Amino acid sequence: MKTVWKVSMATALLAGSVWAGSLLNSTADGASVGSQPGTADDPVVTKSYVDQQIQKALQGGVAATQAPSATATPAPTKAPAATAAPEQASDAVAIVDVKPGQTLIAGAGAEFIVRAGKAIVYSQDANGVADLTAGVDLLNGQAAASNHLLSFPREGRGIQVQDGQTLGLVVMVRGTYTLK
């Protein structure tokens, strides 16, 4: 008798579990929420939409950065010296070779990255150049590390080849510059 009672209780417990599970399953599937994909409750974003929004943002960003540079380009018309090369201006990155004895002078807001060679900072005053990678200011005569982003807040500052070096520098430049 005990065996029959155990089997019937197990069957009743199993049937009750299946019944309770079927009631809970309808809410787990989201049937009670009633939201459809693509509505405000459940938005669907496609890759093409994301790409389109990125392109709009990039075009807006390019237009915003080109407008200030167009107004900043006419300012460097003053030639620093009669022997200096004409200034180059661009928002694009230029690769500049600096030979020993030459000085690469930055325009206001220019950015340099020394890619090859050993460079030192050149400054006409006591202020220096911001090494944005290391988070330090480099003063006149201090070494500029390779592959560090250097920011030049004012004209008249730059870099030159370190004394004793026979090879020149290869520098990535963004902004205006003069090669003396």
Accessible surface in RSA format (square Angstrom, percent):
REM  Atomic radii and reference values for relative SASA: ProtOr
REM  Chains: A
REM  Algorithm: Lee & Richards
REM  Probe-radius: 1.40
REM  Slices: 20
REM RES _ NUM      All-atoms   Total-Side   Main-Chain    Non-polar    All polar
REM                ABS   REL    ABS   REL    ABS   REL    ABS   REL    ABS   REL
RES MET A   1   196.06 101.5 151.85 100.5  44.21 105.3 128.64 109.4  67.42  89.3
RES LYS A   2   163.65  79.8 160.15  98.3   3.50   8.3 105.32  94.8  58.33  62.1
RES THR A   3    97.65  69.5  96.36  97.7   1.29   3.1  62.64  84.1  35.01  52.9
RES VAL A   4   108.22  71.2 105.33  95.4   2.89   7.0 107.37  93.3   0.85   2.3
RES TRP A   5   161.70  64.9 158.42  76.7   3.28   7.7 136.09  72.6  25.62  41.6
RES LYS A   6   134.06  65.4 127.35  78.1   6.71  16.0  74.50  67.1  59.56  63.4
RES VAL A   7    92.77  61.0  89.92  81.4   2.85   6.9  92.58  80.4   0.19   0.5
RES SER A   8    59.98  50.7  50.34  67.2   9.64  22.2  45.90  97.7  14.08  19.7
RES MET A   9   101.25  52.4  99.21  65.7   2.04   4.9  75.84  64.5  25.41  33.7
RES ALA A  10    60.78  55.9  50.37  77.7  10.41  23.7  56.11  79.0   4.67  12.4
RES THR A  11    83.36  59.3  79.46  80.6   3.89   9.3  66.26  89.0  17.10  25.8
RES ALA A  12    62.33  57.3  45.87  70.8  16.47  37.5  53.72  75.7   8.61  22.8
RES LEU A  13   133.63  74.4 127.35  91.1   6.28  15.8 132.61  93.1   1.02   2.7
RES LEU A  14   119.98  66.8 116.92  83.6   3.06   7.7 119.61  84.0   0.37   1.0
RES ALA A  15    60.98  56.1  48.12  74.3  12.86  29.3  55.91  78.7   5.07  13.4
RES GLY A  16    35.41  43.7   0.00   N/A  35.41  43.7  31.71  87.0   3.70   8.3
RES SER A  17    63.84  53.9  47.92  64.0  15.92  36.7  33.58  71.5  30.26  42.4
RES VAL A  18   101.38  66.7  93.14  84.3   8.25  19.9  99.73  86.7   1.65   4.5
RES TRP A  19   166.63  66.9 162.17  78.5   4.46  10.5 142.39  75.9  24.24  39.3
RES ALA A  20    43.19  39.7  41.82  64.5   1.37   3.1  42.91  60.4   0.28   0.7
RES GLY A  21    35.19  43.4   0.00   N/A  35.19  43.4  29.54  81.1   5.65  12.7
RES SER A  22    68.33  57.7  49.55  66.1  18.78  43.3  44.93  95.7  23.40  32.8
RES LEU A  23   100.66  56.1  91.29  65.3   9.36  23.5  92.95  65.3   7.70  20.7
RES LEU A  24   126.10  70.2 123.87  88.6   2.23   5.6 124.21  87.2   1.89   5.1
RES ASN A  25    82.04  56.6  77.85  75.2   4.18  10.1  15.39  37.0  66.65  64.4
RES SER A  26    57.77  48.8  51.63  68.9   6.14  14.1  42.10  89.6  15.67  22.0
RES THR A  27    80.99  57.6  66.92  67.8  14.08  33.5  54.11  72.7  26.88  40.6
RES ALA A  28    84.69  77.9  43.69  67.4  41.00  93.3  55.44  78.1  29.25  77.5
RES ASP A  29   111.42  78.0  74.95  74.6  36.47  86.2  25.94  61.1  85.48  85.3
RES GLY A  30    31.65  39.0   0.00   N/A  31.65  39.0  20.84  57.2  10.81  24.2
RES ALA A  31    74.84  68.8  41.65  64.3  33.19  75.5  54.09  76.2  20.74  54.9
RES SER A  32    85.58  72.3  45.76  61.1  39.82  91.7  43.18  92.0  42.40  59.4
RES VAL A  33   110.28  72.6  78.92  71.4  31.36  75.6  85.60  74.4  24.68  66.9
RES GLY A  34    57.54  71.0   0.00   N/A  57.54  71.0  33.01  90.6  24.54  54.9
RES SER A  35    41.62  35.2  17.96  24.0  23.66  54.5   6.53  13.9  35.09  49.2
RES GLN A  36   116.64  65.2 115.77  84.6   0.87   2.1  39.96  85.1  76.68  58.2
RES PRO A  37    96.70  70.5  76.01  69.3  20.69  75.2  76.32  63.0  20.38 126.7
RES GLY A  38    52.34  64.6   0.00   N/A  52.34  64.6  19.38  53.2  32.96  73.8
RES THR A  39    60.19  42.8  51.48  52.2   8.70  20.7  58.79  79.0   1.40   2.1
RES ALA A  40   105.00  96.5  66.33 102.4  38.67  88.0  76.56 107.8  28.45  75.4
RES ASP A  41   121.74  85.3  88.09  87.7  33.65  79.6  18.15  42.7 103.59 103.3
RES ASP A  42    59.14  41.4  58.05  57.8   1.08   2.6   9.00  21.2  50.14  50.0
RES PRO A  43    95.64  69.7  76.90  70.1  18.74  68.1  78.46  64.8  17.18 106.8
RES VAL A  44    92.85  61.1  64.72  58.6  28.13  67.8  67.65  58.8  25.20  68.3
RES VAL A  45    90.15  59.3  58.26  52.7  31.90  76.9  60.20  52.3  29.95  81.2
RES THR A  46    76.95  54.7  70.16  71.1   6.79  16.2  69.11  92.8   7.84  11.8
RES LYS A  47   158.18  77.2 144.91  88.9  13.27  31.6 119.59 107.6  38.58  41.1
RES SER A  48    81.82  69.1  70.19  93.7  11.62  26.8  53.08 113.0  28.74  40.3
RES TYR A  49   112.92  52.7 109.85  62.5   3.07   8.0  73.92  55.5  39.00  48.1
RES VAL A  50    65.22  42.9  63.87  57.8   1.34   3.2  65.18  56.6   0.03   0.1
RES ASP A  51    57.99  40.6  56.41  56.1   1.58   3.7  25.82  60.8  32.17  32.1
RES GLN A  52    97.23  54.4  89.98  65.8   7.24  17.2  29.11  62.0  68.12  51.7
RES GLN A  53    65.94  36.9  61.96  45.3   3.98   9.5  25.77  54.9  40.17  30.5
RES ILE A  54    86.75  49.4  84.30  62.8   2.45   5.9  86.75  62.5   0.00   0.0
RES GLN A  55    97.01  54.2  97.01  70.9   0.00   0.0  34.24  72.9  62.78  47.6
RES LYS A  56   118.90  58.0 108.00  66.3  10.90  26.0  69.78  62.8  49.12  52.3
RES ALA A  57    70.56  64.9  49.67  76.7  20.89  47.5  61.59  86.7   8.98  23.8
RES LEU A  58   101.91  56.8 100.12  71.6   1.79   4.5 101.45  71.2   0.46   1.2
RES GLN A  59   121.23  67.8 113.40  82.9   7.83  18.6  40.82  86.9  80.41  61.0
RES GLY A  60    44.45  54.8   0.00   N/A  44.45  54.8  36.72 100.8   7.72  17.3
RES GLY A  61    35.76  44.1   0.00   N/A  35.76  44.1  34.14  93.7   1.62   3.6
RES VAL A  62    77.86  51.2  76.10  68.9   1.76   4.2  77.21  67.1   0.65   1.8
RES ALA A  63    62.20  57.2  51.71  79.8  10.49  23.9  55.52  78.2   6.68  17.7
RES ALA A  64    64.49  59.3  48.36  74.6  16.13  36.7  58.71  82.7   5.78  15.3
RES THR A  65    90.37  64.3  81.22  82.3   9.14  21.8  73.97  99.4  16.40  24.8
RES GLN A  66    99.98  55.9  98.21  71.8   1.76   4.2  26.39  56.2  73.59  55.8
RES ALA A  67    61.66  56.7  50.99  78.7  10.67  24.3  59.59  83.9   2.06   5.5
RES PRO A  68    79.84  58.2  72.09  65.7   7.75  28.2  77.83  64.3   2.01  12.5
RES SER A  69    33.00  27.9  27.32  36.5   5.68  13.1  23.15  49.3   9.85  13.8
RES ALA A  70    67.61  62.2  49.43  76.3  18.18  41.4  57.44  80.9  10.17  26.9
RES THR A  71   108.10  76.9  85.97  87.2  22.12  52.7  77.45 104.0  30.65  46.3
RES ALA A  72    59.57  54.8  48.98  75.6  10.59  24.1  55.92  78.7   3.65   9.7
RES THR A  73    64.65  46.0  58.24  59.0   6.41  15.3  46.03  61.8  18.61  28.1
RES PRO A  74    81.91  59.7  71.11  64.8  10.80  39.3  77.87  64.3   4.05  25.2
RES ALA A  75    64.57  59.4  46.69  72.1  17.88  40.7  59.21  83.4   5.36  14.2
RES PRO A  76    20.51  15.0   9.77   8.9  10.75  39.1  12.03   9.9   8.48  52.7
RES THR A  77   115.86  82.4  82.97  84.1  32.90  78.4  66.33  89.1  49.53  74.9
RES LYS A  78   146.60  71.5 131.33  80.6  15.27  36.4  93.87  84.5  52.74  56.2
RES ALA A  79    84.59  77.8  53.32  82.3  31.27  71.1  57.71  81.3  26.88  71.2
RES PRO A  80    74.66  54.4  31.96  29.1  42.70 155.2  44.61  36.8  30.05 186.8
RES ALA A  81    38.28  35.2  25.87  39.9  12.41  28.2  36.05  50.8   2.23   5.9
RES ALA A  82   112.33 103.3  65.09 100.5  47.23 107.4  76.78 108.1  35.55  94.2
RES THR A  83   132.24  94.1  98.50  99.9  33.74  80.4  85.97 115.5  46.27  70.0
RES ALA A  84    19.05  17.5   1.05   1.6  18.00  41.0   1.10   1.5  17.95  47.6
RES ALA A  85    44.18  40.6  34.42  53.1   9.75  22.2  40.40  56.9   3.77  10.0
RES PRO A  86   104.99  76.5  91.02  83.0  13.98  50.8 103.05  85.1   1.94  12.1
RES GLU A  87    53.04  30.5  27.47  20.8  25.57  60.9  13.36  25.8  39.68  32.4
RES GLN A  88    83.91  46.9  82.42  60.2   1.49   3.6  19.04  40.5  64.87  49.2
RES ALA A  89    45.26  41.6  13.61  21.0  31.65  72.0  14.03  19.8  31.23  82.7
RES SER A  90    57.04  48.2  39.79  53.1  17.25  39.7  40.00  85.2  17.03  23.9
RES ASP A  91    72.42  50.7  55.64  55.4  16.78  39.7  33.49  78.8  38.93  38.8
RES ALA A  92    67.05  61.7  53.91  83.2  13.14  29.9  64.22  90.4   2.83   7.5
RES VAL A  93    65.24  42.9  37.38  33.8  27.86  67.1  37.60  32.7  27.63  75.0
RES ALA A  94    33.08  30.4  27.19  42.0   5.88  13.4  33.08  46.6   0.00   0.0
RES ILE A  95   113.66  64.7  83.84  62.5  29.83  71.9  83.84  60.4  29.83  80.9
RES VAL A  96    10.10   6.6   6.89   6.2   3.21   7.7  10.10   8.8   0.00   0.0
RES ASP A  97    83.48  58.5  72.55  72.2  10.93  25.9  18.51  43.6  64.98  64.8
RES VAL A  98     1.24   0.8   0.00   0.0   1.24   3.0   0.32   0.3   0.91   2.5
RES LYS A  99   122.61  59.8 122.33  75.1   0.28   0.7  86.87  78.2  35.74  38.1
RES PRO A 100    63.43  46.2  42.60  38.8  20.82  75.7  43.59  36.0  19.83 123.3
RES GLY A 101    83.07 102.4   0.00   N/A  83.07 102.4  43.89 120.4  39.19  87.8
RES GLN A 102    55.06  30.8  54.02  39.5   1.05   2.5  14.87  31.7  40.19  30.5
RES THR A 103    17.79  12.6  17.60  17.8   0.19   0.5   4.02   5.4  13.76  20.8
RES LEU A 104     0.00   0.0   0.00   0.0   0.00   0.0   0.00   0.0   0.00   0.0
RES ILE A 105    13.91   7.9  13.37  10.0   0.53   1.3  13.37   9.6   0.53   1.4
RES ALA A 106     1.60   1.5   0.00   0.0   1.60   3.6   0.53   0.7   1.07   2.8
RES GLY A 107     4.64   5.7   0.00   N/A   4.64   5.7   4.22  11.6   0.42   0.9
RES ALA A 108    66.28  60.9  41.34  63.8  24.93  56.7  41.60  58.6  24.68  65.4
RES GLY A 109    56.21  69.3   0.00   N/A  56.21  69.3  33.10  90.8  23.11  51.7
RES ALA A 110     0.24   0.2   0.00   0.0   0.24   0.6   0.14   0.2   0.10   0.3
RES GLU A 111    49.27  28.3  47.70  36.1   1.57   3.7   7.02  13.6  42.24  34.5
RES PHE A 112     0.19   0.1   0.00   0.0   0.19   0.5   0.19   0.1   0.00   0.0
RES ILE A 113    44.49  25.3  44.49  33.1   0.00   0.0  44.49  32.0   0.00   0.0
RES VAL A 114     0.03   0.0   0.03   0.0   0.00   0.0   0.03   0.0   0.00   0.0
RES ARG A 115   126.09  52.9 106.17  54.1  19.92  47.4  14.06  19.2 112.03  67.9
RES ALA A 116    46.88  43.1  41.56  64.1   5.32  12.1  46.88  66.0   0.00   0.0
RES GLY A 117    32.47  40.0   0.00   N/A  32.47  40.0  17.17  47.1  15.30  34.3
RES LYS A 118   123.14  60.1 118.04  72.4   5.09  12.1  67.34  60.6  55.79  59.4
RES ALA A 119     1.21   1.1   0.00   0.0   1.21   2.8   0.00   0.0   1.21   3.2
RES ILE A 120    22.75  12.9  22.75  16.9   0.00   0.0  22.75  16.4   0.00   0.0
RES VAL A 121     0.27   0.2   0.00   0.0   0.27   0.7   0.00   0.0   0.27   0.7
RES TYR A 122    55.33  25.8  55.33  31.5   0.00   0.0  33.92  25.5  21.41  26.4
RES SER A 123     6.08   5.1   0.00   0.0   6.08  14.0   0.00   0.0   6.08   8.5
RES GLN A 124   127.26  71.2  87.08  63.6  40.18  95.7  35.95  76.5  91.31  69.3
RES ASP A 125    73.44  51.4  58.35  58.1  15.08  35.7  41.70  98.1  31.74  31.7
RES ALA A 126    94.14  86.6  66.16 102.1  27.99  63.7  78.08 110.0  16.06  42.5
RES ASN A 127    79.75  55.0  76.99  74.4   2.76   6.6  12.13  29.2  67.62  65.4
RES GLY A 128    11.15  13.8   0.00   N/A  11.15  13.8   1.68   4.6   9.48  21.2
RES VAL A 129     0.74   0.5   0.00   0.0   0.74   1.8   0.63   0.5   0.11   0.3
RES ALA A 130    28.55  26.3  26.81  41.4   1.74   4.0  26.81  37.8   1.74   4.6
RES ASP A 131     4.99   3.5   4.07   4.0   0.92   2.2   0.00   0.0   4.99   5.0
RES LEU A 132    95.02  52.9  70.95  50.8  24.06  60.5  73.03  51.3  21.98  59.2
RES THR A 133    82.83  58.9  47.87  48.5  34.97  83.3  48.33  64.9  34.50  52.2
RES ALA A 134    55.59  51.1  21.87  33.8  33.72  76.7  31.65  44.6  23.94  63.4
RES GLY A 135    64.65  79.7   0.00   N/A  64.65  79.7  33.66  92.4  30.99  69.4
RES VAL A 136    75.71  49.8  65.57  59.4  10.14  24.4  73.63  64.0   2.08   5.6
RES ASP A 137   104.91  73.5  84.57  84.2  20.34  48.1  20.43  48.1  84.48  84.3
RES LEU A 138    17.38   9.7  17.38  12.4   0.00   0.0  17.38  12.2   0.00   0.0
RES LEU A 139    88.78  49.4  88.78  63.5   0.00   0.0  88.78  62.4   0.00   0.0
RES ASN A 140    86.67  59.8  65.22  63.0  21.45  51.7  12.09  29.1  74.59  72.1
RES GLY A 141    47.18  58.2   0.00   N/A  47.18  58.2  25.48  69.9  21.70  48.6
RES GLN A 142    83.38  46.6  78.58  57.4   4.80  11.4  28.99  61.7  54.39  41.3
RES ALA A 143    64.16  59.0  47.24  72.9  16.92  38.5  47.24  66.5  16.92  44.8
RES ALA A 144     6.38   5.9   0.00   0.0   6.38  14.5   0.00   0.0   6.38  16.9
RES ALA A 145    45.44  41.8  33.34  51.4  12.11  27.5  43.84  61.7   1.60   4.2
RES SER A 146    51.03  43.1  36.48  48.7  14.55  33.5  21.13  45.0  29.89  41.9
RES ASN A 147    86.93  60.0  67.84  65.6  19.10  46.0  24.60  59.2  62.34  60.3
RES HIS A 148    42.84  23.4  42.82  29.8   0.02   0.0  20.71  21.3  22.13  25.8
RES LEU A 149    53.93  30.0  52.84  37.8   1.09   2.7  52.84  37.1   1.09   2.9
RES LEU A 150     0.04   0.0   0.04   0.0   0.00   0.0   0.04   0.0   0.00   0.0
RES SER A 151    25.91  21.9  25.91  34.6   0.00   0.0   1.61   3.4  24.30  34.0
RES PHE A 152     0.00   0.0   0.00   0.0   0.00   0.0   0.00   0.0   0.00   0.0
RES PRO A 153    77.38  56.4  54.95  50.1  22.43  81.5  62.25  51.4  15.13  94.0
RES ARG A 154   152.09  63.9 151.03  77.0   1.06   2.5  44.25  60.5 107.84  65.4
RES GLU A 155    85.33  49.0  66.15  50.0  19.18  45.7  27.68  53.5  57.65  47.1
RES GLY A 156    16.28  20.1   0.00   N/A  16.28  20.1  14.79  40.6   1.49   3.3
RES ARG A 157    10.75   4.5  10.75   5.5   0.00   0.0   2.32   3.2   8.43   5.1
RES GLY A 158     0.00   0.0   0.00   N/A   0.00   0.0   0.00   0.0   0.00   0.0
RES ILE A 159     0.00   0.0   0.00   0.0   0.00   0.0   0.00   0.0   0.00   0.0
RES GLN A 160    50.20  28.1  50.20  36.7   0.00   0.0   6.07  12.9  44.13  33.5
RES VAL A 161    11.11   7.3   1.81   1.6   9.30  22.4   1.81   1.6   9.30  25.2
RES GLN A 162    58.07  32.5  56.44  41.3   1.63   3.9  11.19  23.8  46.88  35.6
RES ASP A 163   131.62  92.2 111.23 110.7  20.38  48.2  40.32  94.9  91.29  91.0
RES GLY A 164    79.91  98.5   0.00   N/A  79.91  98.5  43.51 119.4  36.40  81.5
RES GLN A 165    62.60  35.0  52.21  38.2  10.39  24.7   2.00   4.3  60.60  46.0
RES THR A 166   123.24  87.7  98.37  99.7  24.87  59.3  80.01 107.5  43.23  65.4
RES LEU A 167   141.87  79.0 138.21  98.9   3.66   9.2 139.77  98.2   2.11   5.7
RES GLY A 168    25.29  31.2   0.00   N/A  25.29  31.2   8.78  24.1  16.51  37.0
RES LEU A 169     1.93   1.1   0.09   0.1   1.84   4.6   0.15   0.1   1.78   4.8
RES VAL A 170    52.45  34.5  52.45  47.5   0.00   0.0  52.45  45.6   0.00   0.0
RES VAL A 171     0.00   0.0   0.00   0.0   0.00   0.0   0.00   0.0   0.00   0.0
RES MET A 172    54.19  28.1  52.35  34.6   1.83   4.4  39.73  33.8  14.45  19.1
RES VAL A 173     1.25   0.8   0.15   0.1   1.10   2.6   0.32   0.3   0.94   2.5
RES ARG A 174   118.37  49.7 116.61  59.4   1.76   4.2  30.16  41.2  88.20  53.5
RES GLY A 175    21.21  26.2   0.00   N/A  21.21  26.2  17.77  48.8   3.45   7.7
RES THR A 176    21.15  15.0  19.47  19.7   1.68   4.0  15.14  20.3   6.01   9.1
RES TYR A 177    26.80  12.5  25.93  14.8   0.87   2.3   9.08   6.8  17.73  21.9
RES THR A 178     3.76   2.7   3.35   3.4   0.41   1.0   0.68   0.9   3.08   4.7
RES LEU A 179    39.09  21.8  33.46  23.9   5.63  14.1  33.46  23.5   5.63  15.1
RES LYS A 180    77.48  37.8  52.59  32.3  24.89  59.3  50.95  45.9  26.53  28.3
END  Absolute sums over single chains surface
CHAIN  1 A    12108.6       9525.9       2582.8       7771.7       4336.9
END  Absolute sums over all chains
TOTAL         12108.6       9525.9       2582.8       7771.7       4336.9
